[in-house]
Amino acid sequence: MAELQSPIGSAYVTGDHGNAAGGVGVTIRERIGLSIIQITAWSDTIPEVLTAIGSATGLVLQNKPGLGRVAGEKSVFGFAPGRYFVVAATPELELRLRSVISADLATIIDLTHGRTVIRVSGPDAEWVLSKLFAIDFSEHAFPIAYGRATLHHDIHANIQHIDDETFDLYVFRTFARSFWKTLGHAAEEVGYKVE
């Protein structure tokens, strides 16, 4: 897989920004080198597709809305009935999935070249993201490893809760630079670091 050039471009400025004098509330970085695959199962094939995803990735899912799994650089999460993102830092992810999921079970679409993944982490991650999205980011409402599909104005995003203080945001590459700037503005109040 050819390495993609970041759509964030010159807006990606490393270092501390905003009100960082009292400490950094969030760290923001682009995750690169990932394969992002969307799988859409037919309603009667969901259990079989989930089993196949588990055999291809080692990440076993139950058939519950939003449920996901995270293991290092690999993750999988549901964001709508029968729809899943499968992510790994390996170029052969799509081939692995196609070897265990036939066309009569589900559709498989490689979104690697169409999405940018932004990781937001830190003690103020929930606070900053709550400014942008009308969802509850607390662990009670949005458990670790779960996923959500939502909007920030007209920018669609898939979000996965990675750990206590970390979220991965999947946005269309065409909106990545604009969303990156918006995210920076939202984080200025608490101070943020770009890695």
C-alpha positions as CSV (number, residue, x, y, z in Angstrom):
1,M,0.0,0.0,0.0
2,A,1.4,3.4,-1.0
3,E,1.8,5.8,1.9
4,L,-0.8,8.5,1.8
5,Q,0.1,12.2,2.1
6,S,-1.6,13.8,5.0
7,P,-4.6,16.0,3.9
8,I,-4.0,18.2,7.0
9,G,-0.9,19.6,5.3
10,S,0.6,22.9,6.7
11,A,-2.1,23.0,9.4
12,Y,-0.3,20.2,11.2
13,V,2.1,22.2,13.4
14,T,3.7,20.1,16.2
15,G,4.2,21.6,19.7
16,D,2.1,23.2,22.4
17,H,-0.8,25.5,21.4
18,G,-3.5,27.5,23.1
19,N,-3.6,28.0,26.8
20,A,-0.8,25.5,27.5
21,A,1.0,27.6,30.2
22,G,-0.9,25.7,33.0
23,G,-0.4,22.3,31.3
24,V,-1.7,20.5,28.3
25,G,-5.3,19.3,28.5
26,V,-5.3,17.2,25.3
27,T,-2.8,15.8,22.8
28,I,-3.8,15.6,19.2
29,R,-2.2,13.5,16.4
30,E,-2.9,12.0,13.1
31,R,-2.7,8.2,13.0
32,I,-1.0,7.1,9.8
33,G,-0.2,3.7,8.2
34,L,-3.6,2.2,8.9
35,S,-5.9,0.1,6.8
36,I,-9.5,1.1,7.3
37,I,-12.1,-1.4,6.1
38,Q,-15.9,-1.0,6.3
39,I,-18.0,-4.2,6.4
40,T,-21.7,-4.1,6.0
41,A,-23.4,-7.4,6.8
42,W,-26.9,-8.4,5.8
43,S,-29.3,-8.7,8.7
44,D,-29.4,-12.5,8.7
45,T,-25.6,-12.8,8.3
46,I,-24.4,-10.6,11.2
47,P,-23.4,-13.4,13.6
48,E,-21.4,-15.2,10.9
49,V,-19.7,-12.0,9.8
50,L,-18.8,-11.1,13.4
51,T,-17.2,-14.6,13.7
52,A,-15.3,-14.1,10.5
53,I,-14.0,-10.7,11.6
54,G,-12.8,-12.3,14.8
55,S,-11.0,-15.1,12.9
56,A,-9.3,-12.6,10.6
57,T,-8.3,-10.1,13.3
58,G,-8.4,-11.9,16.7
59,L,-10.9,-9.2,17.8
60,V,-14.1,-11.0,18.8
61,L,-17.3,-8.9,18.8
62,Q,-20.7,-9.6,20.2
63,N,-23.8,-8.6,18.3
64,K,-24.6,-5.4,20.1
65,P,-24.9,-1.8,18.7
66,G,-21.8,0.2,19.0
67,L,-19.8,-2.6,20.6
68,G,-16.1,-2.8,19.7
69,R,-12.7,-4.1,20.6
70,V,-9.2,-2.5,20.8
71,A,-5.9,-4.3,20.9
72,G,-2.8,-2.1,20.3
73,E,-3.0,-0.8,16.7
74,K,-6.0,-3.0,15.8
75,S,-9.6,-2.2,16.5
76,V,-13.1,-3.0,15.3
77,F,-16.4,-1.3,16.2
78,G,-20.0,-1.2,15.1
79,F,-21.5,2.2,14.2
80,A,-24.9,1.1,12.8
81,P,-26.9,-2.1,12.5
82,G,-24.7,-4.6,10.7
83,R,-22.0,-1.9,9.9
84,Y,-18.5,-2.2,11.2
85,F,-15.1,-0.5,10.9
86,V,-12.1,-2.8,11.1
87,V,-8.8,-1.0,11.5
88,A,-5.2,-2.3,11.6
89,A,-1.7,-1.2,10.8
90,T,-1.3,-3.8,8.1
91,P,-1.7,-3.5,4.4
92,E,-3.1,-7.0,4.0
93,L,-6.2,-6.4,6.2
94,E,-8.6,-6.2,3.3
95,L,-7.3,-9.5,1.8
96,R,-7.6,-11.2,5.2
97,L,-11.2,-10.1,5.6
98,R,-12.1,-11.0,2.0
99,S,-10.6,-14.5,2.6
100,V,-13.2,-15.2,5.3
101,I,-16.2,-13.1,4.3
102,S,-17.8,-13.9,1.0
103,A,-20.0,-11.5,-1.0
104,D,-23.1,-13.4,0.0
105,L,-22.4,-12.5,3.7
106,A,-21.4,-8.8,3.5
107,T,-19.9,-6.0,1.4
108,I,-16.3,-5.0,2.1
109,I,-15.1,-1.5,1.2
110,D,-11.5,-0.2,1.7
111,L,-11.8,3.3,3.1
112,T,-8.1,3.8,3.7
113,H,-7.7,6.5,1.0
114,G,-11.0,8.2,2.0
115,R,-10.6,8.7,5.8
116,T,-8.2,10.5,8.1
117,V,-7.9,9.2,11.7
118,I,-7.3,11.8,14.4
119,R,-6.5,10.7,17.9
120,V,-7.5,13.0,20.8
121,S,-6.2,12.0,24.2
122,G,-5.7,13.6,27.6
123,P,-7.7,14.5,30.7
124,D,-9.8,17.0,28.9
125,A,-10.6,14.9,25.8
126,E,-14.2,14.5,26.7
127,W,-14.6,18.2,27.4
128,V,-13.1,19.2,24.1
129,L,-15.1,16.7,22.0
130,S,-18.3,17.6,23.8
131,K,-17.9,21.1,22.3
132,L,-18.0,19.6,18.8
133,F,-20.4,16.7,18.9
134,A,-23.9,16.4,20.5
135,I,-23.2,13.1,22.2
136,D,-22.3,12.1,25.8
137,F,-18.6,11.1,25.9
138,S,-18.6,9.8,29.5
139,E,-17.7,6.2,29.9
140,H,-21.2,5.4,31.2
141,A,-22.8,6.5,28.0
142,F,-19.9,5.7,25.6
143,P,-18.0,2.7,27.0
144,I,-14.4,2.0,26.1
145,A,-14.0,0.3,22.7
146,Y,-17.5,1.3,21.6
147,G,-18.1,3.3,18.4
148,R,-20.5,6.0,17.3
149,A,-21.4,7.7,14.0
150,T,-22.2,11.4,14.4
151,L,-21.9,14.8,12.8
152,H,-20.2,18.1,13.5
153,H,-22.3,20.4,11.4
154,D,-21.9,18.9,8.0
155,I,-18.8,16.9,8.8
156,H,-19.5,13.2,9.3
157,A,-17.3,11.4,11.9
158,N,-17.0,7.9,13.2
159,I,-15.6,7.9,16.7
160,Q,-14.2,5.1,18.8
161,H,-13.5,5.3,22.5
162,I,-10.0,3.8,22.9
163,D,-9.2,4.1,26.6
164,D,-10.0,6.2,29.6
165,E,-8.7,9.4,28.0
166,T,-8.5,8.6,24.3
167,F,-10.8,8.8,21.3
168,D,-10.1,8.1,17.6
169,L,-12.0,10.2,15.1
170,Y,-12.5,9.1,11.5
171,V,-13.3,11.9,9.2
172,F,-13.5,12.2,5.4
173,R,-10.1,13.2,4.0
174,T,-11.6,16.2,2.1
175,F,-12.7,17.7,5.5
176,A,-9.6,16.7,7.5
177,R,-7.8,20.1,7.4
178,S,-10.9,22.1,8.2
179,F,-11.9,19.7,11.0
180,W,-8.3,19.7,12.4
181,K,-8.4,23.5,12.6
182,T,-11.8,23.4,14.3
183,L,-10.5,20.8,16.8
184,G,-7.5,23.1,17.6
185,H,-9.9,26.0,18.3
186,A,-12.0,23.8,20.6
187,A,-8.9,22.7,22.5
188,E,-7.3,26.2,22.9
189,E,-9.0,26.8,26.2
190,V,-7.4,23.7,27.9
191,G,-4.1,23.9,26.0
192,Y,-3.2,21.2,23.5
193,K,-0.1,19.5,22.1
194,V,0.3,18.3,18.5
195,E,2.5,15.3,18.2
